[in-house]
Amino acid sequence: MNSTINRIEDMPVIDLNDYMGQDSNSEQVKNLCKMVAECFHKVGILIIRDPRAQQKDNAEYIDLMEKYFESRGEMLYAGQKLEDEKPEYHYQVGVCPKKIEIARNHA
């Protein structure tokens, strides 16, 4: 297990091939699970390689997200009401209008 994960640049790539078809009690899977837990604990994310995911699907998904956010931006700047705006949930989901979210000073 890599105990020097402190930055994204240090992140290991978790290959799901190593998990699939393995006995969940094997030492290899236990070590991989420890690595996953360490990644979440130290940096809060995982970098995963899934052999079932195709690059074409990834590109289509990114294109879909780009179109979605571009259209929402155009609607916002045109002054239209966005259905994704959810003040009743304190903007914890959906879009947040300008000057609503203000970062706290943690200094």
C-alpha positions, 0 to 999 in steps of 0.5 A, spaced: 500 500 500 502 506 498 502 511 504 505 517 500 498 519 497 497 526 499 496 529 492 492 527 486 499 526 482 500 521 487 494 517 486 494 510 484 490 508 478 485 503 481 484 497 476 477 494 477 480 488 473 484 486 479 477 486 483 473 482 478 473 475 479 477 475 485 475 471 492 473 477 496 477 474 502 484 474 498 490 478 500 490 481 494 483 484 494 484 486 501 490 490 500 486 493 494 481 495 499 486 498 503 488 502 498 481 505 496 480 507 503 487 510 504 485 514 497 478 516 500 481 518 507 487 522 504 484 526 498 477 524 497 477 521 490 479 515 486 482 514 479 479 508 476 480 504 470 474 500 468 475 495 463 467 495 461 467 502 460 469 504 452 473 510 451 467 512 446 462 512 451 466 516 456 467 521 450 459 521 449 458 522 456 463 528 456 459 531 450 453 530 453 455 534 460 458 540 456 452 541 452 447 541 458 452 546 462 452 550 456 445 550 455 444 552 462 449 557 462 445 560 456 439 560 459 441 563 466 445 569 462 438 570 458 435 571 465 430 565 464 428 561 470 432 554 471 428 548 473 435 546 476 435 551 481 432 549 488 432 554 493 427 549 497 433 545 498 438 551 499 441 549 493 445 543 495 442 540 489 442 543 482 444 550 480 446 555 484 445 563 482 451 568 482 452 571 489 448 565 493 454 561 495 460 565 498 466 561 501 467 561 508 474 564 511 477 558 514 483 563 516 
